[in-house]
Structures are given as C-alpha cells and as structure tokens.
Amino acid sequence: MPSEPPGTRPGRDIVLVHGGWHGGWVWERLVPHLRAAGHRVHTPTLAGLGDRAAELNPQVGWQTHVDEIEQCVQAHCLGAATLVGHSYGGSIITGVADRIPTRIARLIYLDAVIPVDGVAGLAGFPPERQAAMLAGAQAQGGLGVPPPDPSIWGFDSGTPEHRYLQQRLTPHPLKAMTDAPRISGRWLSVPRKHYLLAAGPPASRFARLHAERAGDPAWTTGLVAGGHEMMWTHPQELSAALLALASGPD
C-alpha cells in the first residue's frame, strides 16, 4: 500500500523514494518496522518504473518524478514530512525540498545522489558506463536505460536475491538521467539533513558525498549495515537508523 490516509494514527510522515530501476516494492521489508513505531509511511512508485513501467514515455523525466513526490507530500502528509531518498531518489527529494522547503522537516540521503544544479544524473557515472547505458537505451527504443545485473550490488548470480531483483528491476526513464535538474539552493534551508552511507560490501560509489558532509554542522552522517540494497538485506538495522533520525525534534 503506497500511502496511509492522513490522520489514521499519531506519528510522523515518512516518504520513502526508491532509486533507479526500482519501485516502491523495494521497501516492503523495511516498512513494517517503521509503521510498528507509529509512523505513517508512504512508498510511491515513480512514473515509468516498477508497477508503473507501462507509463514509460519520452516525456517522463526528472521533473516528472519531483512533481509526483511533491504531490504525495501535499496530499498525504499532515505536517512537515521526512523524505528518505535512496540512490537516484536522493536527487528527487532534493528537487522536492527545493520547491517546498517549509513542508519538509528532514532529508535523509540513503547511499544517494545529491544533485548539482544543471548537471545531469548520467554524469555521475564513469564515462564507460555512461556510454554503455546510452547504448543500451538506444537498443531498446531510446526510452529507458536497461537495469544493471544485480551482481553489481553484491548479489551472486543464481542466488534467490539475484533472481528476485532480476525479475523486479525495470528500465529507468532515459530522460530522467539526461535531464539537467534546476536546483536553486532553497533545499539547504531544510533544518535537518542526514547522509547515511552503505557500509558494504561492496564499497559504495557515494563515499565522497558522505565524506564531504562529515564534520559539516548542517549535516549528520553515519554508516548503515549492508551494501547498496540495505533496505532489502538489512531492514532491521536500517529501520533502527531511520527511526533514530525520525524521532528527533522537528
């Protein structure tokens, strides 16, 4: 269930924004822990992905996804929301907070992208991978970037986890990767910003973003057990980290 109706029970609104090639399904092992603590948890699937893969079209881009999460906050969150962005989802929660900073209590980046104004998300990958992603998209009609093999996140071929992810991952909208996001900097006014890095293995490609924020008084940083798919492999440990942050003052 993507969202709970406003006012169903006390607690805070937590919006979990999945990463590239994924869908709201990726949070299914984590959500029960957060709801058991009394929070309202929303797990929207972004357009063109997951169970909305049939909606993929040339217009689905970064701004589409920002608009959707903004609408989720406005429609389903009682007060200031906690936004959690995993991987590509970090770019989306930044865009939302840049639009409506007063509706956001905290931003939690979970092994995630922090976008730079005017720089496409595709630029965050090594050149050889950028080329492979573009070639893969063109080979499939130019709409979506085919998902990577789950082995890049530490799942050995032939294991149940590898098979499950291989079945669930869907192409990521190409436009969402090539769009150059417009970020004004208003998101920096959100009072609480946190960066949680996957401890690995495998080693996270986001270690630099985490290190840059360590020691910055405007941020708190930490490590969470597991690799990039920690919400799937270590839901209990991740829920403890998120609950500790979400339970702080607004």
Long-range contacts (C-beta under 8 A, 24 or more apart in sequence): 2-42, 2-43, 2-44, 2-45, 3-40, 3-42, 3-43, 3-44, 3-72, 3-76, 4-35, 4-40, 4-41, 4-42, 4-76, 5-76, 6-40, 6-76, 6-77, 6-78, 7-78, 8-40, 9-38, 9-40, 10-38, 11-37, 11-38, 11-39, 11-40, 12-39, 12-40, 12-79, 12-81, 12-82, 12-105, 12-246, 13-39, 13-40, 13-42, 13-73, 13-76, 13-77, 13-78, 13-79, 13-81, 13-82, 14-39, 14-40, 14-41, 14-42, 14-81, 14-82, 14-84, 14-242, 14-246, 15-42, 15-44, 15-69, 15-72, 15-73, 15-77, 15-81, 15-82, 15-83, 15-84, 15-93, 16-41, 16-42, 16-43, 16-84, 16-86, 16-89, 17-44, 17-46, 17-69, 17-83, 17-84, 17-85, 17-86, 17-89, 17-92, 17-93, 18-43, 18-45, 18-46, 18-49, 18-50, 18-86, 18-87, 18-89, 19-86, 19-87, 19-88, 19-89, 19-112, 20-87, 20-88, 20-145, 20-172, 20-176, 20-177, 21-49, 21-145, 21-147, 21-148, 21-169, 21-170, 21-171, 21-172, 22-49, 22-50, 22-86, 22-87, 22-168, 22-169, 23-49, 23-50, 23-51, 23-52, 23-168, 23-170, 24-50, 24-51, 25-50, 25-51, 25-168, 26-86, 26-168, 26-229, 26-231, 26-232, 27-231, 29-231, 29-232, 29-235, 30-231, 30-235, 30-238, 30-239, 30-242, 33-235, 33-236, 33-239, 33-243, 34-239, 34-242, 34-243, 34-246, 37-239, 37-243, 37-247, 39-243, 39-246, 40-76, 40-77, 40-78, 42-72, 42-76, 42-77, 44-68, 44-69, 44-72, 46-92, 47-173, 48-144, 48-170, 48-171, 48-172, 48-173, 48-176, 49-170, 49-172, 49-173, 50-168, 50-170, 53-170, 53-171, 56-143, 56-144, 56-171, 56-173, 57-143, 58-142, 58-143, 58-175, 59-175, 60-173, 60-175, 60-176, 61-173, 61-175, 61-176, 61-178, 61-179, 62-91, 62-92, 62-95, 62-121, 62-175, 62-176, 62-179, 62-181, 63-95, 63-179, 63-181, 64-173, 64-176, 65-92, 65-95, 65-176, 66-92, 66-95, 66-96, 66-99, 69-93, 69-95, 69-96, 70-96, 70-99, 70-100, 73-100, 73-103, 73-104, 74-100, 74-103, 77-103, 79-105, 79-250, 80-104, 80-105, 80-250, 81-105, 82-106, 82-107, 82-108, 82-245, 82-246, 83-107, 83-108, 84-108, 84-110, 84-242, 85-109, 85-110, 85-112, 85-113, 86-110, 86-111, 86-112, 86-231, 87-111, 87-112, 87-113, 87-228, 88-112, 88-113, 88-121, 88-172, 88-176, 89-113, 90-114, 90-115, 91-115, 91-121, 91-181, 94-181, 94-183, 94-187, 95-181, 95-183, 95-187, 97-186, 97-187, 97-190, 98-183, 98-184, 98-185, 98-186, 98-187, 99-186, 101-186, 101-187, 101-189, 101-190, 104-187, 104-190, 105-190, 105-191, 105-192, 105-250, 106-190, 106-191, 106-192, 106-193, 106-194, 106-245, 106-246, 106-248, 106-250, 107-187, 107-190, 107-192, 107-193, 107-194, 108-194, 108-196, 108-242, 108-245, 109-193, 109-194, 109-195, 109-196, 109-209, 110-196, 110-224, 110-230, 110-231, 110-238, 111-196, 111-197, 111-198, 111-204, 111-206, 111-224, 111-228, 111-230, 112-195, 112-206, 112-209, 113-206, 113-209, 114-209, 115-181, 115-183, 116-183, 117-181, 117-182, 117-183, 117-184, 117-185, 118-180, 118-181, 118-182, 119-180, 119-181, 120-177, 120-178, 120-179, 120-180, 120-181, 121-176, 121-177, 121-178, 121-179, 121-181, 122-177, 122-178, 133-177, 134-174, 137-171, 137-174, 140-171, 142-174, 143-171, 143-173, 143-174, 144-170, 144-171, 144-172, 144-173, 144-174, 145-171, 145-172, 145-173, 145-174, 145-177, 146-171, 147-171, 147-172, 152-202, 153-202, 153-227, 153-228, 153-229, 154-200, 154-201, 154-202, 154-227, 154-228, 154-229, 155-229, 161-232, 161-233, 165-229, 188-218, 191-250, 192-220, 192-245, 192-248, 192-250, 193-218, 193-219, 193-220, 194-219, 194-220, 194-221, 194-222, 194-245, 195-219, 195-220, 195-221, 195-222, 196-221, 196-222, 196-223, 196-224, 196-241, 197-221, 197-222, 197-223, 197-224, 198-223, 198-224, 198-226, 198-227, 198-228, 198-230, 199-223, 199-224, 199-225, 199-226, 200-226, 200-227, 201-227, 202-227, 202-228, 204-228, 220-245
